[in-house]
Amino acid sequence: MAKVKEKQVAPKVLVILNGKGGVGKTTTAVNLAAIFAEDRRVLLLDSDIQRSATWWLERIHQAFDFSHETDITMLKRLKALEDYELIVVDTPPALHSKSLGAVLTVADYLLLPTPPAPMDVTALITTVKTIVQPSGVFHRVLLTKVDSRSLKEAQEAQTMLEKLDISAFQTYIRNYKAHERAAMEGCAISQWKGPNAQEAQADYYRVAAEVLRDWKRL
């Protein structure tokens, strides 16, 4: 008797989104892809025409696949990719780009990185109200580039988000030179060895754990 082929489960699509550049978007995409790839099949998709993630990754072997793709039709078909359990998408810093619009139609989870400075948080709040909430996709804000010597600004930003009923990660991504050095060497923070490596790694492992807890509840 012929074996019945099991139905392939569609991959989860985790989208890293912010309309501004320089907020830690690509750093977050690469580091989370590397952590999740430790026990699942992961594709990192770079949909930014600037190809920041591609520049980072094409110089050294990674534990996950990566590709650069801006074609709208292909982006809308991410759920049909059967070789992966998770697709992490690094999006362009352009809220009204066609590629971002396409990715939003298939996203399961939106992760919104931002530094805690008031101007950055205010801009992100506008993005959440106008783009993210209308999409209906589950989302959380991740505070990045946080000064580890003074957490007050991050705490104030988190309080502001809570008052506006905007979900935020409990974890902060502290600002370490380790992130820049890992990027220059073409590796994720989880693979990098050097000053503050353990602290920088721990932040992203905690974020990954929060994402997994959210998925269990969704």
C-alpha positions as CSV (number, residue, x, y, z in Angstrom):
1,M,0.0,0.0,0.0
2,A,1.3,3.4,-0.9
3,K,2.2,5.7,2.0
4,V,0.0,8.7,2.5
5,K,2.1,11.8,2.2
6,E,1.9,14.0,5.3
7,K,0.6,17.5,4.7
8,Q,3.5,20.0,4.9
9,V,3.0,22.6,7.6
10,A,3.5,26.2,6.2
11,P,6.5,28.0,7.7
12,K,6.1,30.7,10.3
13,V,7.0,34.2,8.9
14,L,8.7,36.5,11.3
15,V,9.0,40.1,9.9
16,I,11.4,42.7,11.2
17,L,9.9,46.1,10.5
18,N,10.6,49.7,11.0
19,G,10.3,52.7,8.7
20,K,13.6,54.2,9.8
21,G,17.1,52.9,9.1
22,G,19.8,52.5,11.8
23,V,17.5,51.0,14.4
24,G,19.0,47.5,14.6
25,K,16.7,45.9,12.1
26,T,19.2,43.9,10.2
27,T,21.2,43.0,13.4
28,T,18.0,41.7,14.9
29,A,17.1,39.7,11.8
30,V,20.5,38.0,11.5
31,N,20.9,37.2,15.2
32,L,17.4,35.8,15.6
33,A,17.8,33.7,12.5
34,A,21.0,32.2,13.8
35,I,19.5,31.4,17.2
36,F,16.3,29.8,15.8
37,A,18.5,27.8,13.3
38,E,20.0,25.9,16.2
39,D,17.0,23.6,16.2
40,R,14.9,24.3,13.1
41,R,15.2,25.0,9.4
42,V,15.5,28.7,8.8
43,L,15.6,31.0,5.8
44,L,16.6,34.7,6.2
45,L,15.1,36.7,3.4
46,D,16.6,40.1,2.7
47,S,13.9,42.2,1.0
48,D,15.8,45.5,1.3
49,I,17.3,46.9,-1.9
50,Q,20.2,48.0,0.2
51,R,21.1,44.4,0.8
52,S,22.5,45.0,4.3
53,A,21.8,41.4,5.5
54,T,23.1,39.9,2.3
55,W,26.4,41.9,2.7
56,W,26.7,40.6,6.2
57,L,26.1,37.0,5.4
58,E,27.6,36.3,2.0
59,R,31.1,36.3,3.3
60,I,30.9,33.4,5.7
61,H,28.9,30.1,6.0
62,Q,25.9,30.3,8.3
63,A,23.7,27.7,9.9
64,F,20.7,29.0,8.0
65,D,19.9,29.7,4.3
66,F,19.6,33.3,3.1
67,S,18.4,35.0,0.0
68,H,17.8,38.5,-1.4
69,E,14.3,38.9,-2.9
70,T,12.3,42.0,-3.7
71,D,9.9,40.5,-6.3
72,I,6.3,41.1,-5.1
73,T,4.9,37.9,-6.4
74,M,7.6,35.8,-4.8
75,L,7.2,37.5,-1.4
76,K,3.5,36.8,-1.4
77,R,4.3,33.1,-1.8
78,L,6.6,32.7,1.2
79,K,4.1,30.4,2.9
80,A,4.5,27.9,0.0
81,L,8.2,27.3,0.7
82,E,8.2,23.8,2.1
83,D,11.9,23.5,3.0
84,Y,11.7,25.7,6.0
85,E,10.0,25.9,9.4
86,L,10.7,29.6,9.9
87,I,11.3,32.5,7.5
88,V,12.8,35.7,9.0
89,V,12.3,38.7,6.7
90,D,14.5,41.8,6.9
91,T,12.4,44.6,5.4
92,P,13.4,47.9,3.8
93,P,13.2,51.1,5.8
94,A,10.3,52.4,3.7
95,L,6.8,51.9,5.1
96,H,5.0,52.3,1.8
97,S,7.3,50.0,-0.3
98,K,5.6,47.3,-2.3
99,S,7.8,44.6,-0.9
100,L,6.8,45.5,2.7
101,G,3.1,45.5,1.7
102,A,3.6,42.0,0.1
103,V,5.3,40.6,3.2
104,L,2.6,41.9,5.5
105,T,0.0,39.7,3.7
106,V,1.9,36.5,4.8
107,A,3.4,37.6,8.2
108,D,2.6,35.7,11.4
109,Y,4.6,38.0,13.7
110,L,5.9,41.5,13.4
111,L,8.9,42.5,15.4
112,L,9.5,46.3,15.6
113,P,13.0,47.3,16.7
114,T,13.6,50.9,17.9
115,P,16.1,52.8,20.0
116,P,14.4,54.1,23.2
117,A,15.0,57.8,22.3
118,P,11.7,59.7,22.5
119,M,11.8,60.8,18.8
120,D,12.5,57.2,17.7
121,V,9.7,55.8,19.8
122,T,7.2,58.5,18.7
123,A,7.9,57.7,15.1
124,L,7.4,54.0,15.7
125,I,4.1,54.6,17.5
126,T,2.9,56.4,14.4
127,T,4.0,53.3,12.4
128,V,2.1,51.0,14.7
129,K,-1.1,53.0,14.5
130,T,-1.1,53.5,10.8
131,I,0.6,50.4,9.4
132,V,0.9,47.6,11.9
133,Q,-2.3,47.6,13.9
134,P,-4.5,47.8,10.7
135,S,-2.7,44.7,9.4
136,G,-4.1,42.6,12.2
137,V,-0.8,40.8,12.6
138,F,0.5,40.1,16.1
139,H,3.4,42.4,17.0
140,R,5.8,43.5,19.6
141,V,8.3,46.4,19.9
142,L,11.9,45.6,20.7
143,L,14.0,48.3,22.4
144,T,17.5,48.3,20.8
145,K,20.8,50.1,21.2
146,V,20.0,50.6,24.9
147,D,22.7,52.2,27.0
148,S,23.6,49.4,29.6
149,R,24.9,52.0,32.0
150,S,21.6,53.9,32.1
151,L,18.3,52.0,31.6
152,K,16.0,54.8,32.6
153,E,15.3,55.9,29.0
154,A,14.4,52.4,28.0
155,Q,12.2,52.0,31.0
156,E,10.4,55.2,30.2
157,A,9.9,54.1,26.6
158,Q,8.4,50.8,27.7
159,T,6.1,52.6,30.1
160,M,4.9,54.9,27.3
161,L,4.2,51.9,25.0
162,E,2.3,50.1,27.7
163,K,0.1,53.2,28.3
164,L,-0.8,53.2,24.6
165,D,-1.5,49.4,24.7
166,I,1.4,48.6,22.4
167,S,3.1,45.4,23.4
168,A,6.8,45.4,24.0
169,F,9.4,42.8,24.8
170,Q,10.5,42.6,28.4
171,T,14.1,42.2,27.1
172,Y,16.2,45.2,26.0
173,I,19.0,44.8,23.4
174,R,21.9,46.6,25.0
175,N,24.4,48.5,22.9
176,Y,27.7,46.7,22.7
177,K,30.5,47.0,20.2
178,A,30.2,43.3,19.9
179,H,27.3,43.7,17.5
180,E,29.3,45.8,15.1
181,R,32.4,43.5,15.3
182,A,30.3,40.4,14.6
183,A,28.8,42.1,11.5
184,M,32.2,43.1,10.3
185,E,33.4,39.5,10.6
186,G,30.2,38.2,8.9
187,C,28.9,36.2,11.8
188,A,25.9,36.3,14.2
189,I,26.4,37.4,17.7
190,S,25.8,33.8,18.9
191,Q,29.0,32.8,17.0
192,W,31.2,35.7,17.9
193,K,33.9,35.5,20.5
194,G,35.2,38.7,22.2
195,P,34.5,41.4,24.8
196,N,30.8,41.4,26.0
197,A,30.0,38.5,23.7
198,Q,28.1,36.7,26.4
199,E,26.1,39.7,27.4
200,A,25.2,40.5,23.8
201,Q,24.3,36.9,23.1
202,A,22.1,36.6,26.2
203,D,19.9,39.6,25.1
204,Y,19.0,38.0,21.8
205,Y,18.5,34.5,23.3
206,R,16.0,36.1,25.7
207,V,14.2,37.8,22.8
208,A,14.0,34.5,21.0
209,A,12.5,32.9,24.1
210,E,9.8,35.6,24.3
211,V,8.9,35.1,20.6
212,L,8.5,31.3,21.2
213,R,6.3,32.0,24.2
214,D,4.1,34.2,22.1
215,W,3.8,31.6,19.3
216,K,2.6,29.0,21.8
217,R,-0.3,31.4,22.8
218,L,-1.2,32.5,19.3
